[in-house]
Amino acid sequence: MVDILFINPGDRKAVFQDLGKDLTAIEPPFQIASYAAYLREEGHSVAILDANAQNISPEETAEQVKEIKPLLVAIIVYGNQPSASTQNMLISGKIAKAIKSESDTKVVMGGLHPSALPKRTLQEEEVDFVIEGEEQIPLNSLLFALKEKKSLADVPGLWYREDEKLLHNQKPPLIEDLDKYLPMAAWDLLPMQKYRAHNWHCFDSIEERSPYGAIYTSLGCPYKCTFCCINAPFGGSSIRYRTPELVVEEMELLSTKYGVKNIKIIDEMFVLDERHYMKIVDLLIEKDLGLNIWAYARVDTVHEKTLSKMKQAGFNWLALGIESANADVRDGASKKMRVDDIKSVVRTIQDAGIRVIGNYIFGLPDDTKESMQETLDMAKELNCEFGNFYCAMAYPGSQLYNIALEEGWKLPDEWTGYSQHSYNIQPLPSKTLLAKEIVAFRDNAFHEYNENPHYLEMLEKEFGVEVREHIESITKTRLKRKILGD
């Protein structure tokens, strides 16, 4: 019998509508696979069921659980980015319910959203336990407690029921040794042939999106953007690192054993500490693995002197959180930058041969129709190789979520309403705009950017006519939105 079966939940149709069929990435669940490797080292037998990659229903998932007969099922709710945890809660709850209807297997739920709302998660979902904080040590302690039939009182960060009372133990301290507790992932337990990169990540070879790898080199972020929930499991703004040698060893394994060339660095802020990320860059240059890598950066952390080496190491894409063209809107979100700096940094990155993904947010608290138009106009002027357009959301674990509760702003009726691409999207209003006005602007902005001849001509020139036609085919379909009366 398996001691612990990890389940990676996902519902691409509900979260992405028709975009989930071919366009969205299917990302390997690095954290789950790393936890599995750690627990295997601790002497437990481990398995992983990636329900998202297999695209199976909660009922089919429950049937596989019934066949495997694990002592404990762990549903770990993360996603392609921090915001994806909450949007995966609806399907996670359905999976837990289906498992409980088929067996008496113990179920624990962890991840960013459950850690942000542990009490509510235990109350609303059909699970036996919820973990608040980082999951590795609590899972290890919980397994030993279940095996040895000992008290749960010593399992850190655990929320559970006893005599119909909700109890919880003190949250565990932050892990210091990431190499031990976030080791090289158990890639052998994953269906590696199922994963695919984002379409834009492979604009140089649009038909070669698989296989795909995604890894963390650090956990957390030292910044305090009001819209971000990344630090919910950690209790505050901080950043900790895996050693560069381990990171590159893992990337080499993905390349040589699994044939992976497309890799995402999941870190919320990879381009930050030069001592860390440039050591990784130098080691990758030594290995000469021929990788196609993308990672996150901030406008104010990018340095021209590092870019040529990053390109040489395989960093072909950097994602920048530009958010807004309006200084007052950005400052209200605790993100201070000058427009001139944004433009200069984008051009500097591109001059080094690295492509830029510009991330923009509409509907931040101080946004108006005029300021949102400023942002769209800047996006079109920058003409980054790819643009992501978001509505401001009150993700659980973010400051905006707490503000929304205090102000009584309407929040989504279902967790999928936190998805940017879902039918039932429900973003925040701004001080002057209704939520539906922001959704309408965001969707129109997506089409105006991607249908802009200036953008399409740049794509064709840089990547070829096939990529231009790929983007043109995407824009032929508009997302349906309940809030807009579709």
C-alpha positions in Angstrom: 0.0 0.0 0.0 1.2 3.5 -0.8 1.7 5.7 2.2 0.9 9.0 0.4 -0.7 9.7 -2.9 -0.3 13.3 -4.1 -2.9 14.7 -6.4 -2.3 17.7 -8.7 -5.8 19.1 -9.3 -6.9 21.0 -12.4 -9.9 21.9 -14.6 -8.6 23.5 -17.8 -12.1 23.8 -19.3 -13.5 25.8 -16.4 -10.4 27.9 -15.8 -9.5 28.7 -19.4 -12.6 27.9 -21.4 -11.6 26.8 -25.0 -8.1 28.2 -24.5 -7.4 25.1 -22.3 -7.5 22.7 -25.3 -4.4 23.7 -27.1 -3.1 27.1 -26.1 -2.4 27.0 -22.3 0.6 25.4 -20.8 0.3 22.1 -18.9 2.9 22.6 -16.2 4.6 19.8 -14.2 3.8 20.2 -10.5 7.3 20.8 -9.3 6.4 21.3 -5.6 4.4 18.1 -5.4 7.2 16.2 -7.1 9.8 17.7 -4.8 7.7 17.0 -1.7 7.4 13.4 -3.0 11.2 13.1 -3.3 11.7 14.5 0.3 9.1 12.1 1.8 10.6 9.2 -0.1 14.0 10.0 1.5 12.2 10.0 4.8 11.2 6.4 4.3 7.6 6.7 3.0 6.2 5.1 -0.2 4.9 7.8 -2.5 2.9 8.1 -5.7 1.6 11.1 -7.8 -1.6 11.4 -9.7 -1.6 14.4 -12.0 -5.3 14.8 -12.7 -4.6 18.1 -14.4 -2.2 16.6 -16.9 -4.3 13.6 -17.5 -7.4 15.8 -17.8 -9.5 13.3 -15.9 -12.7 14.0 -13.9 -13.0 13.9 -10.1 -14.9 10.6 -10.4 -12.1 9.1 -12.5 -9.6 10.5 -10.0 -11.5 8.9 -7.1 -11.5 5.5 -9.0 -7.7 5.6 -9.3 -7.4 6.5 -5.6 -9.6 3.5 -4.8 -7.3 1.2 -6.8 -4.1 2.6 -5.3 -5.4 2.4 -1.7 -3.1 5.0 -0.1 -2.9 5.7 3.6 -3.2 9.4 2.9 -4.2 11.5 -0.1 -2.6 14.9 -0.4 -4.4 17.4 -2.7 -1.8 20.2 -3.1 -3.4 23.3 -4.6 -1.0 25.4 -6.5 -0.9 26.3 -10.2 1.0 27.9 -13.1 1.4 31.1 -11.0 0.4 32.1 -7.4 -3.1 33.3 -8.5 -3.8 29.9 -10.0 -4.2 28.3 -6.5 -7.5 29.9 -5.8 -9.0 29.2 -9.2 -8.2 25.5 -8.7 -10.1 25.2 -5.4 -13.4 24.3 -7.0 -12.1 21.3 -8.8 -10.0 20.4 -5.7 -13.1 20.3 -3.6 -14.9 18.1 -6.1 -12.0 15.7 -6.1 -12.0 15.5 -2.3 -15.7 14.9 -2.3 -15.5 12.2 -4.9 -12.7 10.4 -3.0 -14.7 10.5 0.2 -17.8 9.1 -1.5 -15.8 6.1 -2.7 -13.6 5.3 0.4 -12.6 6.3 3.9 -9.1 7.3 2.9 -7.8 10.3 4.8 -7.5 13.4 2.8 -5.3 16.4 3.5 -5.3 19.6 1.5 -2.4 22.1 1.3 -1.2 24.8 -1.0 -1.3 28.5 -1.2 -5.1 29.0 -1.0 -5.6 26.5 1.8 -2.8 28.1 3.7 -4.3 31.5 3.2 -7.8 30.3 4.4 -7.2 27.2 6.4 -10.2 27.4 8.7 -12.6 28.1 5.9 -11.1 25.3 3.8 -11.6 22.7 6.6 -15.1 23.9 7.1 -16.2 23.9 3.5 -14.3 21.0 1.9 -14.7 17.3 2.5 -11.2 16.8 3.8 -9.8 15.5 7.1 -6.9 17.9 7.4 -5.6 21.2 6.1 -2.0 22.4 6.3 -1.2 26.0 7.1 2.3 27.0 6.0 4.9 25.0 4.2 3.8 21.4 3.7 6.9 19.2 3.8 7.5 18.9 7.6 3.7 18.7 8.4 3.2 16.0 5.8 6.1 13.9 7.2 4.8 14.3 10.8 1.2 13.5 9.7 2.3 10.3 8.0 4.2 9.1 11.0 1.2 10.0 13.3 -1.2 8.1 11.1 1.1 5.1 10.8 1.8 4.9 14.5 -1.7 6.0 15.5 -0.3 8.8 17.6 -1.8 12.2 18.5 -2.2 14.9 15.9 -1.3 17.6 18.4 2.4 17.5 17.4 1.8 17.9 13.7 2.8 21.5 12.9 0.5 23.7 10.9 -2.3 21.1 11.0 -6.0 22.0 11.1 -8.3 19.1 11.9 -11.4 18.0 13.8 -11.7 16.3 17.1 -15.0 15.6 18.8 -16.6 17.9 16.2 -14.3 20.7 17.3 -12.0 22.5 14.9 -8.4 22.4 16.2 -5.2 23.7 14.8 -1.5 23.5 15.7 1.1 26.2 15.6 2.3 27.0 12.1 5.8 25.6 11.4 8.7 28.0 11.1 10.1 28.7 7.6 12.3 26.1 6.2 15.9 27.2 6.0 17.6 24.3 4.2 15.8 24.3 0.9 18.2 21.8 -0.7 17.0 19.2 1.9 13.3 20.1 2.0 12.9 21.1 -1.6 15.2 18.6 -3.2 15.4 17.5 -6.8 11.9 16.5 -7.8 10.7 12.9 -8.3 10.3 13.4 -12.0 10.1 9.6 -12.4 6.6 9.8 -10.8 5.2 12.2 -13.3 3.7 11.7 -16.8 6.5 13.7 -18.4 5.1 13.2 -22.0 1.9 15.1 -21.0 3.5 18.5 -20.3 3.7 21.4 -22.7 5.1 24.9 -22.6 3.2 28.2 -23.2 2.7 28.9 -26.9 4.7 32.1 -26.8 7.6 30.4 -25.0 8.1 28.4 -28.2 7.5 31.1 -30.8 10.9 30.1 -32.3 9.5 26.5 -32.8 5.8 26.6 -32.2 5.3 22.9 -32.8 7.9 21.8 -30.2 6.2 22.7 -26.9 6.8 19.3 -25.3 8.5 18.0 -23.2 8.4 20.8 -20.6 10.0 21.4 -17.3 9.4 23.9 -14.5 11.4 24.4 -11.3 11.9 26.7 -8.4 15.3 28.1 -7.6 13.9 30.2 -4.7 10.8 30.5 -2.6 8.9 33.7 -1.7 9.4 37.4 -2.7 10.8 40.3 -0.6 8.4 42.8 -2.1 4.8 43.7 -0.9 2.7 44.3 -4.0 -0.9 44.6 -2.8 -2.4 42.4 -5.5 0.0 39.5 -4.9 -0.6 36.4 -2.7 2.8 34.7 -3.2 3.8 34.9 0.4 0.6 33.5 2.0 2.2 30.2 3.1 5.2 32.0 4.4 3.6 34.6 6.7 5.4 37.6 5.3 7.7 39.0 2.6 10.9 36.9 2.4 13.0 35.0 -0.1 15.1 31.8 0.3 17.3 30.0 -2.2 18.2 26.5 -3.4 21.9 26.3 -4.2 22.7 27.0 -7.8 24.6 23.7 -8.2 21.5 21.7 -7.3 19.3 23.8 -9.6 21.6 23.3 -12.6 22.0 19.6 -11.8 18.3 19.3 -11.9 18.0 21.2 -15.2 20.7 18.9 -16.7 18.7 15.9 -15.5 15.6 17.2 -17.2 17.6 17.8 -20.4 19.6 14.5 -20.6 17.1 12.0 -19.1 13.8 13.4 -20.2 14.7 15.4 -23.3 13.4 18.7 -21.9 14.6 21.9 -23.7 11.8 24.3 -22.6 12.1 25.2 -18.9 10.2 27.7 -16.8 11.9 29.2 -13.7 8.8 29.4 -11.4 10.3 31.9 -8.9 8.2 35.0 -8.4 11.5 37.0 -8.6 14.4 35.2 -10.3 16.3 38.2 -11.5 17.1 39.7 -8.1 20.2 38.6 -6.3 23.1 38.4 -8.8 25.1 36.1 -6.6 22.3 33.6 -7.0 21.0 33.9 -10.5 24.3 34.7 -12.2 25.9 31.6 -10.6 23.1 29.6 -12.2 23.8 31.4 -15.5 27.5 30.7 -15.4 26.9 27.0 -14.6 24.5 26.7 -17.5 27.0 28.2 -19.9 29.5 25.6 -18.7 27.0 22.8 -19.3 25.9 24.1 -22.7 22.5 22.3 -22.6 20.9 24.3 -25.3 17.8 25.2 -23.2 15.0 27.6 -23.9 14.3 29.2 -20.5 12.0 31.9 -19.3 11.9 33.6 -15.9 10.4 36.6 -14.0 12.2 39.9 -13.4 11.3 43.4 -12.2 12.0 46.5 -14.1 14.2 47.8 -11.3 16.2 44.5 -10.9 17.4 44.1 -14.5 21.0 45.1 -15.2 22.4 45.5 -18.7 25.7 43.9 -17.8 24.1 40.5 -17.0 21.9 40.2 -20.1 24.4 38.9 -22.7 25.4 36.1 -20.4 21.8 35.2 -19.6 21.1 35.0 -23.3 24.1 32.7 -23.8 22.8 30.5 -21.0 19.5 30.0 -22.7 17.3 32.7 -21.1 15.3 33.7 -24.2 12.3 35.3 -22.3 11.9 37.5 -19.3 8.5 38.4 -17.9 8.2 41.9 -16.4 5.5 43.0 -14.1 4.8 46.4 -15.7 1.2 46.5 -14.3 0.3 50.1 -15.2 1.5 53.1 -17.1 0.1 55.5 -14.5 2.5 56.3 -11.6 -0.3 57.0 -9.1 -2.0 53.6 -10.0 1.3 51.7 -9.6 2.3 53.5 -6.4 -1.1 52.6 -4.9 -0.2 49.0 -5.6 3.1 49.5 -3.8 5.1 49.3 -7.1 7.1 52.5 -7.8 8.7 52.8 -11.2 9.0 55.5 -13.8 7.6 55.1 -17.3 10.9 56.1 -18.8 12.6 53.4 -16.8 10.1 50.8 -18.1 10.7 51.7 -21.7 14.4 51.8 -21.3 14.6 48.4 -19.6 12.4 46.7 -22.1 14.6 48.0 -25.0 17.8 47.0 -23.2 16.5 43.4 -22.7 15.4 43.2 -26.3 18.8 44.6 -27.5 20.4 41.6 -25.8 18.3 39.2 -27.9 16.0 38.3 -25.0 12.2 38.6 -25.6 9.9 40.3 -23.2 6.5 39.3 -21.8 4.8 42.5 -20.5 2.3 41.9 -17.7 -0.4 44.5 -17.3 -3.2 44.9 -14.7 -6.5 46.8 -15.3 -8.7 47.8 -12.4 -6.2 48.5 -9.6 -7.9 50.6 -6.9 -6.9 54.0 -8.4 -7.5 53.1 -12.0 -9.8 55.1 -14.2 -10.8 54.7 -17.8 -8.2 57.2 -18.7 -5.4 55.5 -16.8 -6.3 52.1 -18.2 -6.1 53.6 -21.7 -2.7 55.0 -20.8 -1.6 51.4 -19.9 -2.9 50.0 -23.1 -1.3 52.8 -25.2 2.0 52.1 -23.4 1.7 48.3 -24.1 1.2 49.0 -27.8 4.1 51.4 -27.9 6.4 48.9 -26.1 5.2 46.2 -28.5 6.7 43.4 -26.4 6.9 40.0 -28.0 4.0 38.9 -25.8 1.5 40.7 -23.5 -0.6 39.4 -20.7 -3.6 41.4 -19.7 -5.2 40.9 -16.2 -8.0 42.3 -14.2 -7.2 43.2 -10.6 -8.3 40.4 -8.3 -8.6 40.1 -4.5 -6.7 36.8 -4.3 -6.9 35.2 -0.8 -3.6 35.9 0.9 -3.2 39.3 -0.7 -3.6 42.7 0.8 -6.4 43.4 -1.8 -8.4 40.5 -0.4 -8.3 42.0 3.1 -9.2 45.4 1.7 -12.1 43.9 -0.2 -13.5 42.2 2.9 -13.2 45.5 4.9 -14.9 47.5 2.1 -17.6 44.9 1.4 -16.7 44.6 -2.3 -18.3 41.8 -4.2 -16.1 38.7 -4.5 -16.6 35.7 -6.8 -19.4 33.3 -6.0 -17.2 30.4 -7.0 -13.4 30.0 -6.8 -13.2 29.7 -10.6 -14.4 33.3 -10.7 -10.8 34.2 -9.7 -9.6 33.0 -13.1 -8.8 35.7 -15.6 -10.2 33.6 -18.4 -13.2 31.9 -16.9 -16.8 32.5 -17.8 -17.8 33.6 -14.3 -14.8 36.0 -13.7 -15.5 38.5 -10.9 -12.7 41.0 -10.5 -12.6 44.0 -8.1 -14.1 47.4 -9.0 -11.8 50.3 -8.8 -12.7 53.6 -7.0 -14.4 54.9 -10.1 -15.2 51.8 -12.3 -17.5 48.9 -12.1 -16.1 45.3 -12.3 -17.9 44.7 -15.6 -16.4 47.8 -17.1 -12.9 46.6 -16.2 -13.6 43.1 -17.7 -14.9 44.7 -20.9 -11.8 46.9 -21.1 -9.4 44.0 -20.4 -11.0 41.8 -23.1 -11.0 44.6 -25.7 -7.4 45.4 -24.8 -6.4 41.8 -25.4 -7.8 42.0 -28.9 -6.6 45.5 -29.7 -3.1 44.5 -28.8 -3.0 41.2 -30.5 -4.8 42.4 -33.7 -2.6 45.5 -34.0 -0.8 45.4 -37.4 2.4 46.8 -35.7 2.5 43.8 -33.4 1.6 41.2 -36.0 4.3 42.6 -38.4 6.9 42.4 -35.6 5.9 38.8 -34.9 6.2 37.8 -38.6 9.5 39.5 -38.9 11.0 38.0 -35.8 9.4 34.5 -35.7 7.8 33.9 -39.2 4.4 33.9 -40.7 3.4 30.7 -38.8 3.5 32.6 -35.5 1.6 35.6 -36.9 -1.1 33.2 -38.1 -1.1 31.5 -34.8 -1.9 34.7 -33.0 -4.5 35.7 -35.6 -6.3 32.4 -35.1 -6.4 33.0 -31.3 -8.1 36.4 -31.7 -10.9 35.0 -33.9 -12.6 33.7 -30.7 -13.7 36.0 -27.8 -14.1 34.8 -24.3 -17.6 34.5 -23.0 -18.3 36.4 -19.8 -21.3 36.1 -17.5 -20.7 39.6 -16.1 -21.0 41.0 -19.6 -24.3 39.2 -20.2 -22.9 36.6 -22.7 
